């Protein structure tokens, strides 16, 4: 369950901090996950996109995938990692793949 609380970092900046178990979001746009040894930046470098030694977005950009195919890759690579059940992410990947195939068939 999330919990929001207001606190002052200093006299000039007002920040709201929203917390879930092991995750903190602050009003300045950062989010971190508390691990045993380090903090993970879940906004800029989420762990469910970093498997295999390359971030998913870097792979998508290197291969120059379009929007639909980039989303297919994104949802396939995070399936079962962002949440315990991979089915929702796999269905999203399937939806974007179907959309891409339909677009290609229309433009034959």
GUZATI-835876 format. One line per field, with one value per residue (C-alpha): x, y, z. Coordinates in pm, 1 decimal. Layout:
X X,...
Y Y,...
Z Z,...
***
This chain:
X 0.0,129.6,174.4,215.6,364.5,471.2,809.4,1046.8,1391.0,1483.1,1299.8,1265.7,1153.4,838.7,844.4,588.8,729.8,522.5,638.5,554.4,735.4,1100.2,1024.7,1035.4,907.4,979.0,825.0,1151.4,1104.8,1327.3,1239.0,1462.0,1434.1,1605.4,1812.0,2051.0,2357.3,2248.5,1970.5,1828.6,1691.6,1361.3,1272.0,1585.3,1727.2,1459.3,1597.7,1329.9,1480.1,1848.0,1874.6,2139.6,2388.4,2206.3,1908.4,1609.1,1586.1,1950.1,1884.2,1568.3,1752.2,2058.5,1838.1,1630.5,1297.8,985.6,732.1,528.9,827.5,1003.8,703.7,702.8,1065.7,992.9,703.5,878.0,1190.4,1003.1,746.1,752.8,1002.9,798.2,520.9,509.9,263.2,400.9,65.1,-31.7,303.2,293.5,-55.2,66.0,357.4,114.3,-112.8,172.7,299.4,-48.9,-74.9,260.3,162.6,-169.7,11.9,254.4,-26.5,-217.1,88.4,172.2
Y 0.0,346.7,613.9,985.5,1234.0,1594.6,1711.4,2003.7,1927.0,2286.2,2613.2,2692.2,2355.5,2166.8,1796.9,1520.8,1178.1,875.0,538.9,178.3,-110.7,-81.3,206.7,582.3,848.1,1212.6,1524.7,1615.5,1328.2,1064.0,716.1,465.1,107.4,12.8,-301.4,-475.2,-293.9,-7.1,220.1,159.0,446.7,298.6,600.0,625.7,271.8,27.8,-316.6,-494.1,-334.8,-404.4,-784.2,-921.2,-637.2,-384.1,-165.5,-238.4,118.8,108.8,-213.0,-67.7,247.7,58.2,-161.3,141.2,-28.3,178.4,256.7,-62.9,-298.0,-108.9,-172.5,-540.9,-564.2,-360.3,-577.7,-905.0,-813.9,-706.1,-989.4,-1156.5,-905.9,-593.2,-805.3,-1172.3,-1262.9,-1218.0,-1257.7,-888.6,-783.3,-1069.7,-964.2,-605.6,-728.9,-936.9,-633.7,-414.0,-693.3,-740.1,-367.1,-364.9,-662.3,-494.2,-173.8,-366.2,-560.8,-237.4,-85.9,-382.5
Z 0.0,-85.7,174.9,97.5,335.9,310.6,426.7,375.2,231.6,308.6,360.6,-12.5,-156.6,-66.3,-151.2,-126.4,-68.3,-166.8,-41.1,-118.2,43.2,-68.2,-311.1,-257.2,-498.3,-432.2,-581.6,-754.2,-1003.3,-849.9,-738.2,-570.3,-453.1,-131.7,-171.3,58.8,-73.1,-299.7,-418.0,-767.2,-974.5,-1091.9,-1307.3,-1520.0,-1490.8,-1372.8,-1292.0,-1498.7,-1813.3,-1735.6,-1766.4,-1998.5,-1960.3,-2180.5,-2101.0,-2318.8,-2448.9,-2559.7,-2754.0,-2913.4,-3019.7,-3146.8,-3367.3,-3475.4,-3400.2,-3460.9,-3187.3,-3219.5,-3238.8,-2960.0,-2737.6,-2834.2,-2718.1,-2403.6,-2293.2,-2380.4,-2184.5,-1872.1,-1870.1,-1530.9,-1391.3,-1321.0,-1174.2,-1086.2,-1362.7,-1716.4,-1892.4,-1901.8,-2049.8,-2301.2,-2411.3,-2453.1,-2665.3,-2871.0,-2921.2,-3048.1,-3273.9,-3417.6,-3479.8,-3659.5,-3875.4,-3965.1,-4062.8,-4283.8,-4450.4,-4525.1,-4690.3,-4917.0
***
